[in-house]
Amino acid sequence: MIVRRVGPLSLAKLLGAMYGVLGLIAGCIFALMSVVGAGFGAMAGGDEALPAWVAGLLGVGAVFFLPLFYGGMGFVAGAISGLLYNVFAQMIGGIVVELE
């Protein structure tokens, strides 16, 4: 069986969702690191350290912003990839898949 065509919107939705989940994971890691960093900065007591509430705000912002950003970029990349696959599959053939 040969995959001759891919629905660009279908691929865009799939990659958008997958990258959105990856963005959520990255946002959680960023939030954790910013809170830990704020704690260490507060313990060091330096004047140049960010206030703890700023680090918390950055961390919470990352949990909301990164999934949206990653998901949006995944959607765009999926749409472009689907369109390019269709163009190249017409010229040189599609991907051969063996199913049982």
C-alpha positions in Angstrom: 0.0 0.0 0.0 1.3 3.4 -0.9 0.4 6.7 0.9 -0.1 9.0 -2.1 -1.8 11.9 -0.4 -2.1 13.3 3.1 -4.8 15.7 4.3 -2.9 18.9 5.3 -5.5 20.0 7.8 -5.6 16.5 9.3 -1.8 16.5 9.7 -1.9 20.1 11.0 -4.4 19.2 13.7 -2.5 16.1 14.8 0.8 17.9 15.0 -0.8 20.9 16.7 -2.1 18.7 19.4 1.1 16.7 19.8 3.2 19.8 20.0 0.7 21.4 22.4 1.2 18.6 24.8 5.0 18.9 24.5 4.6 22.6 25.2 2.6 21.9 28.3 5.4 19.6 29.5 8.0 22.2 28.7 5.9 24.9 30.5 5.6 22.8 33.6 9.4 22.2 33.6 10.0 25.9 33.1 7.6 26.8 35.9 9.3 24.4 38.3 12.7 25.8 37.4 11.6 29.4 37.8 10.1 28.7 41.3 13.3 26.8 42.4 15.4 29.6 41.0 13.4 32.2 42.9 13.8 30.2 46.1 17.6 30.0 45.6 17.7 33.7 44.8 15.7 34.6 47.9 18.0 32.4 50.0 21.0 34.2 48.6 19.5 37.5 49.5 21.0 39.4 46.6 19.6 42.8 45.6 19.6 41.9 42.0 17.4 38.8 42.4 13.9 38.8 41.0 11.2 39.0 43.5 9.6 35.6 44.1 6.2 36.7 42.8 7.8 37.7 39.4 9.4 34.2 39.1 6.1 32.6 39.9 4.3 34.8 37.4 6.8 33.8 34.7 6.4 30.1 35.6 2.6 30.3 35.4 2.8 32.3 32.2 5.0 29.6 30.7 2.4 26.9 31.5 -0.2 28.9 29.5 1.9 30.4 26.8 4.2 27.5 25.8 1.4 25.1 24.9 -0.3 27.7 22.8 2.9 28.7 21.1 4.1 25.1 20.5 0.6 24.0 19.4 0.3 26.9 17.0 3.8 26.2 15.5 3.0 22.5 15.3 -0.2 23.3 13.4 1.5 25.5 10.9 4.4 23.0 10.5 1.9 20.2 10.0 0.0 22.1 7.3 3.1 23.0 5.4 4.5 19.5 5.7 1.2 18.0 4.4 1.2 20.3 1.4 4.9 19.6 0.7 4.3 15.8 1.0 1.5 16.0 -1.5 3.6 17.8 -4.0 6.6 15.5 -3.7 4.5 12.3 -3.5 3.0 13.3 -6.9 6.4 13.8 -8.4 8.3 10.8 -7.0 5.8 8.6 -5.4 4.5 8.1 -1.9 5.6 6.2 1.1 5.2 2.4 0.9 3.5 1.0 4.0 3.0 -2.7 4.7 0.0 -3.6 6.8 -1.1 -7.0 8.1 
